[in-house]
Amino acid sequence: MSTSEAPKKNSAFMKALKPSPQLAAVIGPDPVPRTEVTKKLWDYIKQNNLQNPANKRNILCDDKLKAVMGKDEVTMFEMTGLVGKHLSES
């Protein structure tokens, strides 16, 4: 390994992945790393006031999010697993 090459850690998280058409409706069509997908989802959730007021850890899905999540309400922990099914290598 040459000195110019740094060891790659967490490269799976940094790899740009292509969103499905359902996910692209929420975060846009460009390939992005998982970390950016999560950030964009939270931006969308906050912009559209989709956090459950009684339990902020739960997300109330509008039509666009329901197409991705598959149900009306998800926890923030479920969300990452469900979104992973909508990402593929470009």
C-alpha positions in Angstrom: 0.0 0.0 0.0 1.4 3.4 -1.0 1.6 6.2 1.5 -1.0 8.2 -0.5 -3.7 5.6 0.1 -5.4 5.9 3.5 -7.1 2.7 4.8 -10.8 2.8 4.0 -13.0 2.6 7.1 -16.8 2.6 6.9 -16.5 2.7 3.1 -19.9 1.0 2.9 -21.5 4.0 4.6 -19.7 6.4 2.3 -20.5 4.7 -0.9 -23.1 6.5 -3.0 -26.2 4.5 -3.5 -29.1 5.0 -5.9 -32.5 5.5 -4.3 -35.6 3.7 -5.6 -38.2 5.8 -7.4 -40.3 5.9 -4.1 -37.3 7.1 -2.1 -36.2 9.5 -4.8 -39.6 11.2 -4.4 -38.6 12.1 -0.9 -34.8 12.7 -1.1 -34.2 13.3 -4.8 -32.9 11.0 -7.6 -29.1 11.5 -7.1 -27.0 8.6 -5.7 -26.0 9.5 -2.1 -24.2 7.8 0.8 -26.4 6.2 3.5 -25.4 9.0 6.0 -26.8 11.6 3.6 -30.0 9.6 3.0 -30.7 9.7 6.7 -30.0 13.4 6.9 -32.3 14.1 3.9 -35.1 12.0 5.4 -34.9 13.9 8.7 -34.9 17.2 6.8 -38.1 16.0 5.0 -39.7 14.7 8.2 -39.0 18.0 10.0 -40.1 20.2 7.1 -43.4 18.3 6.9 -43.9 18.1 10.7 -44.1 14.2 10.6 -42.8 13.4 14.0 -45.5 12.0 16.4 -46.1 14.9 18.9 -46.9 12.3 21.6 -43.7 10.3 20.9 -41.0 12.2 19.0 -39.2 8.9 18.2 -42.1 7.9 15.9 -42.5 9.2 12.4 -46.0 9.6 11.0 -45.8 8.7 7.3 -47.4 10.9 4.6 -48.1 9.3 1.2 -44.5 9.7 0.0 -43.0 8.2 3.1 -45.6 5.5 3.3 -44.5 4.3 -0.2 -41.0 3.9 1.2 -41.8 2.6 4.7 -44.8 0.5 3.9 -46.9 1.6 6.9 -48.5 4.7 8.5 -46.1 5.0 11.4 -42.5 3.8 12.0 -39.9 4.3 14.8 -36.7 6.1 13.9 -34.9 2.7 14.5 -37.2 0.9 12.0 -36.7 3.7 9.5 -33.1 2.9 8.7 -33.8 -0.7 8.0 -36.8 0.0 5.8 -34.9 2.6 3.8 -32.0 0.2 3.2 -34.4 -1.8 0.9 -34.7 1.2 -1.3 -31.0 1.7 -1.9 -28.9 0.0 -4.5 -25.5 0.3 -6.0 -25.7 2.6 -9.1 
